[in-house]
Every structure is written in C-alpha cells, then in structure tokens.
Amino acid sequence: MKYKLGTLAVAGLMAASPVMADLVFPSLSYRTGPYAAGGIPFADGYADYFTLLNERDGGIGGETIRVPECETAYNTEKGVECYESTKGEGALVYQPLSTGITYQLIPKVTADDISMLTSGLGRTSAKDGNTFSHVFNFPANYWDGASVAVKHIMEQEGGDLSGKKIALVYHNSAYGKEPIRTLQELSEKHGFELKEVPVDHPGQEQKSQWLQIRRDKPDYVIMYGWGVMNQVAVQEAANIRFPMDKFIGIWWSGSENDVLAAGAKADGYKALTFHNVGSDYPLYDDLKTHVVDAGKAAGAGDQVGSVLYNRGIYAAMLVAEAARTAQEIHGVTDISSGQMRDGMEQLEITEEKMAALGLPDFGPEFSVSCENHGGEGFVAVTQWDATAKEWNLVSDFMQSDQDVIQPLIDEDASAYATENAIEGNC
C-alpha cells in the first residue's frame, strides 16, 4: 500500500476524521500479566495527568478529556484488539508501551490517520517522519539510550574505551535486540569489545548468563530488560560481586521495582532516563489537591513520584501539549485525529513551557518537524541510592552520537519505505 500524504491528501484526511465532543486519549494499559508491576504506575500517571487537566483546567482548550482504558496484559494480539475496539471512539493518539504492539500498529495508525507516540520504545527508525508519517518517538529512542550509555562510560574512563569490554544483557525480543546494531557501530568507533548476552522471557532464570559475565569479566554491563528480568539481573550481578556503578540499565530497567528486592546490594546501580525523577515539582501539589486527595486517582495513590508514574505523567503532558498545539494551528478546540497529527509534528517543548506547566527541568528541550519525529536525542543518567531508596540524576542531559545513529535511521527507514512502497510524507 502506498502512503503519500501531501497537502491535499492531509486536508482530505482531516475532513474525513470524526470530530468528537471529547478529546480521547486511549490507554492501552497492562495492569495484569508478567509486566503489570511496570504497567500499573505508568497507566496511573497517564490517567491522573488528564484527570488533573479536567478537574483544574476544564480539559484542554475547554474540551473535556476522556481516557478509555483497555487491558492488553502486554500481549501483542490483545493490544491490536484494544486498538481496533477503541479507535472509533474518536481516538487522537495511542501510546502502547510495548514494542511488539507498536510494530503491529504502525501500518494501522498510518492508514487510519491516528498518531502513535512511542517515547523510548518501538521502532527506532520511526524518528524518520518522511517515512513514518503517523509515528513519533520523541524525545529519545533506544539507539539514543545505547549511545549515551557508551558516552557516560567514556566519561568514567577518561574518554578512552580502547581494549575495554562491554556486555549487553538483553531481553531476547525485538525490544531487547534494538540496541545491538548501534552498539556494534560504537564498538568499532571507540575500540571496545561487545559481548551479547540474551535472556529469554520472562527472565527469572539468569544464572548461566551471569556465570558467563563472571568468566568474560566485562568492564561494564548495559542492560535492556523489562519486568522481573531486571530484578533477577540486579540480584545476580550482586551475587557475582559485579560493581553496581558499572551496571547501566536502559530506562525500562530503571524503576524502583528493579532494585528494591536486592536491598543494599543494589546501591549504586545506574539507569538511563529521558525525564527527571522524584515529585518535587509544583505540578505534584496540584495533583495532590485535585486528584489524589479528591479521591479521583487512577490507582491507590501510592505510585505518585515513582519513576514509571512520572513517565506516565510525562507521556500525558507531551500529547496534551501536542493537542494544544493542534488547537492553535487549526483555530478549533474539538480537533480531529488528523489535526492532532499536525500538532504532534509541530510540537516544541521548551524549558519555559515545562516551568509554566509546573514541571521545571523535568525533561530535555526538543522540537519536532516533518522530517524529525524523534527530537534531538538527549538522555541523562540516574543512580540508585539504596539507603534513601530513591533515584538521583547524576548527569546532565547529553545528546547521543548522531553521526552514528542518523545513518542507521536513514538506512532502516529507507528499507521500510521501499518494502512498503512509501513515497514520503515531507
């Protein structure tokens, strides 16, 4: 199928999109299944932010927000079913929080003229807006994470990784395999040896992998894990006395769930992030007043300020601002899905805007364009303090190595465009 979205085509799609009384942001959640511990706080944060906008502001631009939730259990087939069952409600944007579901929805959202935001997950080359017209992955992607992990390691090693060994412990799935190509390129550029260590779902048994790591003696370990795999990996690393400050997880391996079980042994473990940590922001005072204390929280209220709750807040904030941008572009408040896509593609997040929202310094500044659906790729490093039981930001937001990443994105996007006969969106 050929997707050519020129000016006339976009105008036609916008005219055909249903205009609803509410702004609808479906939540493809997973409160059950093997990854529920990660899915619950994200879904709570996502819902609570929109509840706050409804209760405090009367919605966005005077339009009430509705967040229909559909349980996927992190199952790809169920995720597609949830999409099909909710898209007709006037859905403006989807955030599936699953790489498997994302891959299945890419052609669907494009055909249906509905946006999909896959911050820090999904298909990395979707950053190429010319090929992936309806998929966005700002402010950072898996390859940005891999690059910044290596950049951080270089800083620890005085700028020289020659002769060093870095092991990648990864979830043996499309998600876990995402950083391999990037790390291979970076190993050639910087002269380190890359060891690949796959872990099969769900990751409860990893003794052989960590025995391998003990034998290979890598200088650093990078982990792309999710769910119980992370807990087990941190515990096994402690068992072989691997130094925690040389163990760096991707952002899906950096929540409280991943380290609390190991107790003091997890102290010093690091993880990447594309947003800040904690709840010391003015927005959280409003959340307490208008949502939690008012009995309108999506969950028990015990996840507020946790890493994945914050990620849900951040995800909702990004699409809320994109909706506001769409309203400004088109001069209407009851935007359609096609108009929402325009807002996504012209979104700009500045420090001034984040401060006005009550989230100063909460994430990197970035802008989106037709060609660039992923932002500039700024990522920071956090570290776990087991005594205080809290994550702390231990670096500034650093830009990934675009000289390595952009050619990989161009190559993968070009292959997808050829395979699917896509002429280009820009």
Summary of the structure (lengths in Angstrom):
residues: 426
radius of gyration: 20.8
end to end distance: 17.7
largest distance: 62.9
contacts: 1558
relative contact order: 0.17
helix: 47%
strand: 15%
